[in-house]
Amino acid sequence: MKAHNLNVNHPTVPKHLVEETNYKNVPSQYLERKIPKGRGMIKWAPFATMPQQYADIKRQIETQDYFYMPALSDEQIIEINVKLHHYSCMPSSCTIIYHNDYQLHEIDCVIEKIDEFNQEVQVRTCYDHEKLLLNFKFIVEIL
C-alpha cells in the first residue's frame, strides 16, 4: 500500500518509503507539495436552523392536502345546469359543492340569480344569509 501524498516521481525516494502508509514517518522532502485542500471544516447545522429546508417541507406537507378540480363529463355538466335552473325557478334550499383554493367546499343555500353572461350564480346561504357569487366552472355537484 502506498502513501497517498508521497511524490513517487521524486528521483531519490527510497524503496522502503514507497510502501509506507503513515505520512508522518516520511521526511517532508519526499512528500508531495500540492496536496488538495478539500472541504475544510464545515459546521454541522441542525434541521431547525435551515429556514429554506423548513419552508420547503412545510410547503410539501400543505400540498399533500390539495384536492384538484375533478374533470366533469358532459352529462354531469348538463345535470348541474338542469338543477341550477330548477332551484332558481322554484326557490328552495339546496346544497352546492364547489371547488375553491384546492379544497372542496359545501354550502347550504338558496339560488337567487343566474348570470349566464358572466357565468356566475348568486346564492344566499341558509344559516347566516350571506350572499356569494359562485363561478359555473367551479361547481362540482348540486344536491
KARA-V948634 format. One record per residue. N is the residue number from 0. RES is the residue in three letters. D_LAST is the distance of its C-alpha to the last C-alpha in Angstrom with 1 decimal. Layout:
# KARA-V948634
{{N & RES & D_LAST} {N & RES & D_LAST}}
This chain:
# KARA-V948634
{{0 & MET & 79.9} {1 & LYS & 80.5} {2 & ALA & 79.8} {3 & HIS & 76.8} {4 & ASN & 78.7} {5 & LEU & 82.2} {6 & ASN & 83.7} {7 & VAL & 85.0} {8 & ASN & 86.4} {9 & HIS & 88.8} {10 & PRO & 92.3} {11 & THR & 93.7} {12 & VAL & 90.9} {13 & PRO & 92.6} {14 & LYS & 91.3} {15 & HIS & 90.6} {16 & LEU & 88.2} {17 & VAL & 86.1} {18 & GLU & 84.9} {19 & GLU & 84.3} {20 & THR & 80.7} {21 & ASN & 81.1} {22 & TYR & 81.6} {23 & LYS & 83.4} {24 & ASN & 86.3} {25 & VAL & 86.8} {26 & PRO & 88.9} {27 & SER & 87.1} {28 & GLN & 89.2} {29 & TYR & 87.7} {30 & LEU & 84.0} {31 & GLU & 81.7} {32 & ARG & 81.5} {33 & LYS & 78.2} {34 & ILE & 75.7} {35 & PRO & 72.1} {36 & LYS & 70.7} {37 & GLY & 67.3} {38 & ARG & 64.3} {39 & GLY & 66.3} {40 & MET & 64.9} {41 & ILE & 61.1} {42 & LYS & 59.8} {43 & TRP & 57.0} {44 & ALA & 53.9} {45 & PRO & 51.2} {46 & PHE & 47.5} {47 & ALA & 46.7} {48 & THR & 49.4} {49 & MET & 47.8} {50 & PRO & 45.1} {51 & GLN & 44.1} {52 & GLN & 43.4} {53 & TYR & 41.6} {54 & ALA & 39.3} {55 & ASP & 38.6} {56 & ILE & 37.6} {57 & LYS & 35.4} {58 & ARG & 33.7} {59 & GLN & 33.3} {60 & ILE & 31.7} {61 & GLU & 29.2} {62 & THR & 28.3} {63 & GLN & 27.6} {64 & ASP & 24.4} {65 & TYR & 23.2} {66 & PHE & 19.9} {67 & TYR & 20.3} {68 & MET & 17.9} {69 & PRO & 16.8} {70 & ALA & 18.1} {71 & LEU & 15.7} {72 & SER & 17.1} {73 & ASP & 17.7} {74 & GLU & 15.5} {75 & GLN & 12.4} {76 & ILE & 13.6} {77 & ILE & 14.1} {78 & GLU & 10.7} {79 & ILE & 9.3} {80 & ASN & 12.3} {81 & VAL & 11.8} {82 & LYS & 8.4} {83 & LEU & 10.2} {84 & HIS & 13.2} {85 & HIS & 11.7} {86 & TYR & 10.3} {87 & SER & 13.6} {88 & CYS & 15.8} {89 & MET & 14.6} {90 & PRO & 13.9} {91 & SER & 11.6} {92 & SER & 9.6} {93 & CYS & 6.0} {94 & THR & 5.0} {95 & ILE & 6.4} {96 & ILE & 8.1} {97 & TYR & 11.5} {98 & HIS & 14.9} {99 & ASN & 17.9} {100 & ASP & 21.4} {101 & TYR & 20.8} {102 & GLN & 18.0} {103 & LEU & 14.2} {104 & HIS & 13.0} {105 & GLU & 10.0} {106 & ILE & 10.2} {107 & ASP & 9.4} {108 & CYS & 10.7} {109 & VAL & 11.9} {110 & ILE & 12.5} {111 & GLU & 16.3} {112 & LYS & 17.6} {113 & ILE & 17.2} {114 & ASP & 20.3} {115 & GLU & 20.7} {116 & PHE & 24.2} {117 & ASN & 23.2} {118 & GLN & 19.8} {119 & GLU & 18.1} {120 & VAL & 15.4} {121 & GLN & 16.7} {122 & VAL & 14.4} {123 & ARG & 15.7} {124 & THR & 14.5} {125 & CYS & 14.4} {126 & TYR & 17.0} {127 & ASP & 19.6} {128 & HIS & 19.0} {129 & GLU & 19.5} {130 & LYS & 19.0} {131 & LEU & 17.6} {132 & LEU & 17.9} {133 & LEU & 15.5} {134 & ASN & 17.0} {135 & PHE & 15.3} {136 & LYS & 16.6} {137 & PHE & 15.1} {138 & ILE & 11.4} {139 & VAL & 10.2} {140 & GLU & 6.5} {141 & ILE & 3.8} {142 & LEU & 0.0}}
